[in-house]
Amino acid sequence: MKLVIVSGLSGSGKSSALRMLEDLGLFCTDNLPLPLLESFVAQMLRGNAPKQVAVGIDARSRVEDAVSLPERLETLRGNGIDAEIVFLEADDPVLLTRFSETRRKHPLTGSGQPLEEAIAAERKLLGPIAASAALHIDTSRTNIHQLRETMKRVVERTGGQMSLVFQSFGFKHGVPRDADYVFDLRCLPNPHWEPDLRELTGRDGPVQDYLARRDEVRQMERQLTGLLETWIPRYEAENRSYLTVALGCTGGRHRSVYLVERLRAHFADLRADVSARHRELL
């Protein structure tokens, strides 16, 4: 059985992620008290057990329970359960905006604690869970469609197989916090300064032709490919479940998109479960 623990900061999209997993066929339950986790799994294993189960864990858990979760998961893995944590987070200003727009109440503001302090307290409370997460998802600039694609990635990953994603982004919109590798492509020729290419993206033929003709771009592609071919197996040998390689240019629409697609195509010929994500493209 595969067990996905969905946790994270209030307002980061945990409920949406759990609903998406349910739509993808998982048996889901929210806000399960952590001391009941083992008995819940045992119950799921009886009879016609679902092959994939997701459980939502949030800040309503006690501190001692949050600290104990990594040990609980190791026990479950020792019993043959493919268990992992998916942790969602977002920048504080984004969380503040989301709470103000929805007028939802933060679970830690019940004692009159200001929202900013409640968010900080929640980060600290969930620290042990975040530290043990196999996958971190920063939803600060993630739309609902991108989150759904990430949840599909969680569902489709099988035990022992590392999921590899290449992500493009624009530095002017911030560096993705959930990336394992970040490469800066701003030193490469920029199609933005070509009037005929400015409104296109790295997925379009004229932009691809422009970049493919540049020696610097070909050299960057060769060197990135060689580096990743060397080190990706090392991550896999350490039993990593997910690896995210982020490539950034200024706006995240031309150079980074082009090279992400090139790397995805190359590694998809070598291994399973390789995907691409373009943060700045809707």
C-alpha positions as CSV (number, residue, x, y, z in Angstrom):
1,M,0.0,0.0,0.0
2,K,1.1,3.5,-0.7
3,L,0.5,6.1,2.0
4,V,0.8,9.8,1.3
5,I,0.9,12.2,4.2
6,V,-0.3,15.7,3.0
7,S,0.8,18.4,5.4
8,G,1.9,22.0,5.4
9,L,1.0,25.6,6.4
10,S,-2.6,26.7,6.7
11,G,-3.5,28.6,3.5
12,S,-0.9,26.8,1.4
13,G,-3.4,24.6,-0.4
14,K,-3.4,21.3,1.6
15,S,-7.1,20.8,1.3
16,S,-7.0,21.4,-2.5
17,A,-4.1,18.9,-2.8
18,L,-6.0,16.3,-0.8
19,R,-9.1,16.8,-3.0
20,M,-7.0,16.4,-6.1
21,L,-5.6,13.1,-4.7
22,E,-9.1,11.9,-4.1
23,D,-10.1,12.8,-7.6
24,L,-7.1,10.8,-8.8
25,G,-8.4,7.7,-7.1
26,L,-6.8,7.7,-3.6
27,F,-8.8,7.0,-0.5
28,C,-8.4,10.2,1.5
29,T,-9.1,11.4,5.0
30,D,-8.3,14.8,6.5
31,N,-7.1,15.9,10.0
32,L,-6.3,12.4,11.3
33,P,-4.9,12.5,14.8
34,L,-1.3,11.3,14.5
35,P,-1.6,8.7,17.4
36,L,-4.2,7.0,15.2
37,L,-2.0,6.7,12.1
38,E,-0.8,3.1,12.7
39,S,-4.3,1.8,13.6
40,F,-5.7,3.6,10.6
41,V,-3.2,2.0,8.2
42,A,-3.9,-1.4,9.8
43,Q,-7.6,-0.9,9.2
44,M,-6.9,0.0,5.6
45,L,-4.9,-3.2,5.1
46,R,-7.8,-5.4,6.1
47,G,-10.1,-6.9,3.4
48,N,-10.2,-5.2,0.1
49,A,-7.7,-2.5,1.0
50,P,-7.2,0.5,-1.3
51,K,-3.8,0.5,-3.0
52,Q,-3.2,4.2,-2.4
53,V,-4.2,6.2,0.7
54,A,-3.7,9.9,1.5
55,V,-4.0,11.5,5.0
56,G,-4.1,15.2,5.8
57,I,-2.2,16.3,8.9
58,D,-2.2,20.0,10.0
59,A,-1.3,22.4,12.8
60,R,-4.1,21.0,15.1
61,S,-1.7,18.2,15.9
62,R,0.2,18.4,19.2
63,V,3.9,19.3,19.1
64,E,5.0,15.9,20.5
65,D,2.8,14.2,17.8
66,A,4.5,16.2,15.0
67,V,7.9,15.3,16.3
68,S,7.0,11.6,16.4
69,L,5.8,11.4,12.7
70,P,9.2,10.6,11.1
71,E,9.7,7.7,13.5
72,R,6.1,6.5,12.8
73,L,6.7,6.6,9.1
74,E,10.0,4.6,9.4
75,T,8.0,1.9,11.3
76,L,5.4,1.8,8.6
77,R,8.1,1.5,5.9
78,G,9.7,-1.3,7.8
79,N,6.3,-3.1,7.6
80,G,6.3,-2.8,3.8
81,I,4.3,0.5,3.4
82,D,5.4,2.9,0.8
83,A,5.0,6.0,3.0
84,E,6.0,9.6,2.2
85,I,5.3,13.2,3.2
86,V,4.2,15.9,0.8
87,F,4.6,19.3,2.5
88,L,3.0,22.5,1.1
89,E,4.1,26.0,2.0
90,A,4.0,29.6,0.7
91,D,5.6,32.9,1.5
92,D,4.2,34.8,4.5
93,P,2.9,37.8,2.4
94,V,1.0,35.3,0.2
95,L,-0.5,33.5,3.2
96,L,-1.5,36.8,4.7
97,T,-3.2,37.8,1.5
98,R,-5.0,34.5,1.2
99,F,-6.4,34.7,4.7
100,S,-7.5,38.3,4.2
101,E,-9.3,37.5,0.9
102,T,-11.1,34.4,2.2
103,R,-11.6,35.7,5.8
104,R,-10.7,32.2,7.0
105,K,-9.5,31.9,10.5
106,H,-6.1,30.5,11.1
107,P,-6.2,27.5,13.4
108,L,-3.6,29.0,15.8
109,T,-5.3,32.4,16.3
110,G,-7.9,31.2,18.7
111,S,-6.2,32.7,21.7
112,G,-6.1,36.2,20.2
113,Q,-2.6,35.7,18.6
114,P,-2.0,38.0,15.6
115,L,-2.0,36.2,12.2
116,E,1.7,36.9,11.5
117,E,2.6,35.3,14.8
118,A,0.3,32.4,14.2
119,I,2.0,31.7,10.9
120,A,5.4,31.8,12.5
121,A,4.3,29.5,15.3
122,E,2.8,27.1,12.7
123,R,6.1,26.9,10.8
124,K,7.9,26.0,14.0
125,L,5.3,23.4,15.0
126,L,5.4,21.7,11.6
127,G,9.2,21.9,11.3
128,P,9.8,18.2,12.1
129,I,7.2,17.2,9.5
130,A,8.7,19.6,6.9
131,A,12.2,18.3,7.5
132,S,11.1,14.7,6.8
133,A,9.1,15.5,3.6
134,A,10.0,13.7,0.4
135,L,8.5,16.6,-1.6
136,H,8.2,20.3,-0.8
137,I,5.7,22.3,-2.9
138,D,5.9,26.1,-2.8
139,T,2.4,27.3,-3.9
140,S,3.3,31.1,-3.7
141,R,3.2,31.2,-7.5
142,T,1.5,27.9,-8.3
143,N,-1.9,27.9,-10.0
144,I,-4.5,25.1,-9.6
145,H,-3.5,23.4,-12.8
146,Q,0.2,23.2,-11.8
147,L,-0.7,21.9,-8.4
148,R,-2.9,19.2,-10.0
149,E,0.1,18.1,-12.2
150,T,2.3,17.9,-9.2
151,M,-0.3,15.7,-7.4
152,K,-0.4,13.4,-10.5
153,R,3.4,13.2,-10.2
154,V,2.9,11.9,-6.6
155,V,0.3,9.4,-7.6
156,E,2.3,8.0,-10.6
157,R,5.5,7.6,-8.7
158,T,6.1,4.0,-7.8
159,G,8.2,2.7,-4.9
160,G,11.9,2.7,-5.6
161,Q,11.5,5.0,-8.6
162,M,12.7,8.6,-8.4
163,S,10.5,11.3,-10.1
164,L,12.5,13.9,-12.0
165,V,11.0,17.2,-13.0
166,F,12.7,20.1,-14.9
167,Q,11.2,23.5,-14.1
168,S,11.6,26.8,-15.9
169,F,11.1,30.1,-14.0
170,G,11.8,33.8,-14.2
171,F,14.2,35.4,-11.7
172,K,12.2,38.6,-11.7
173,H,9.3,36.6,-10.2
174,G,11.5,34.9,-7.5
175,V,13.5,31.7,-7.2
176,P,11.4,28.5,-6.5
177,R,12.1,27.4,-3.0
178,D,11.2,23.8,-3.7
179,A,14.0,23.2,-6.3
180,D,16.9,20.9,-5.5
181,Y,19.1,22.4,-8.3
182,V,18.9,26.0,-9.6
183,F,20.7,27.1,-12.7
184,D,21.0,30.7,-13.9
185,L,20.7,31.1,-17.7
186,R,20.6,34.9,-17.8
187,C,24.1,34.8,-19.3
188,L,22.8,33.3,-22.6
189,P,21.5,35.3,-25.6
190,N,18.1,36.6,-24.9
191,P,15.3,36.3,-27.6
192,H,13.4,39.0,-25.8
193,W,15.4,41.6,-27.6
194,E,14.4,40.3,-31.0
195,P,11.1,42.0,-31.9
196,D,9.8,39.0,-33.8
197,L,10.5,36.6,-31.0
198,R,9.5,38.7,-27.9
199,E,5.9,37.5,-27.7
200,L,6.8,33.9,-28.4
201,T,8.1,31.3,-25.9
202,G,10.8,28.6,-25.8
203,R,8.2,26.2,-27.1
204,D,7.9,28.0,-30.4
205,G,10.0,27.0,-33.4
206,P,11.5,30.4,-34.2
207,V,12.8,30.8,-30.6
208,Q,14.1,27.3,-30.7
209,D,15.9,27.9,-33.9
210,Y,17.4,31.2,-32.6
211,L,18.8,29.5,-29.5
212,A,19.9,26.3,-31.2
213,R,22.2,28.4,-33.4
214,R,24.0,29.9,-30.5
215,D,27.3,28.2,-29.4
216,E,26.8,29.4,-25.8
217,V,23.4,27.7,-25.6
218,R,24.7,24.4,-27.0
219,Q,27.6,24.5,-24.6
220,M,25.3,25.2,-21.6
221,E,23.1,22.3,-22.7
222,R,26.1,19.9,-23.0
223,Q,27.5,20.8,-19.6
224,L,24.2,20.7,-17.8
225,T,23.4,17.3,-19.4
226,G,26.8,15.9,-18.3
227,L,26.6,17.2,-14.8
228,L,23.1,15.8,-14.3
229,E,23.9,12.5,-15.9
230,T,26.7,12.2,-13.3
231,W,24.8,13.2,-10.2
232,I,21.2,12.1,-10.7
233,P,22.1,8.4,-10.1
234,R,23.8,9.5,-6.8
235,Y,20.6,11.1,-5.6
236,E,18.7,8.0,-6.6
237,A,21.2,5.8,-4.7
238,E,20.3,7.8,-1.6
239,N,16.6,6.7,-2.0
240,R,15.4,10.1,-3.0
241,S,11.8,10.0,-4.2
242,Y,11.8,13.3,-6.1
243,L,14.3,15.6,-7.7
244,T,13.5,19.1,-9.1
245,V,15.9,20.8,-11.4
246,A,15.0,24.5,-11.9
247,L,16.4,26.6,-14.8
248,G,15.8,30.3,-14.7
249,C,16.1,33.3,-17.1
250,T,14.9,36.8,-16.6
251,G,11.2,36.4,-17.5
252,G,11.0,32.6,-17.6
253,R,9.5,32.4,-21.1
254,H,12.4,31.9,-23.6
255,R,15.8,30.5,-22.6
256,S,14.7,28.5,-19.5
257,V,11.7,27.1,-21.3
258,Y,13.8,26.0,-24.3
259,L,16.5,24.3,-22.2
260,V,14.0,22.6,-19.9
261,E,12.3,21.0,-22.9
262,R,15.7,19.9,-24.3
263,L,16.7,18.3,-21.0
264,R,13.3,16.7,-20.5
265,A,13.5,15.1,-23.9
266,H,17.1,13.9,-23.3
267,F,16.4,12.3,-19.9
268,A,13.0,10.9,-20.9
269,D,15.0,8.7,-23.3
270,L,17.1,7.4,-20.5
271,R,14.6,6.9,-17.6
272,A,11.0,6.8,-16.7
273,D,9.0,9.4,-14.8
274,V,10.6,12.6,-16.3
275,S,8.4,15.7,-16.7
276,A,8.6,19.4,-17.4
277,R,6.9,22.3,-15.7
278,H,6.9,26.0,-16.8
279,R,6.0,28.2,-13.9
280,E,5.6,31.4,-15.8
281,L,3.5,29.9,-18.7
282,L,-0.2,29.5,-18.1
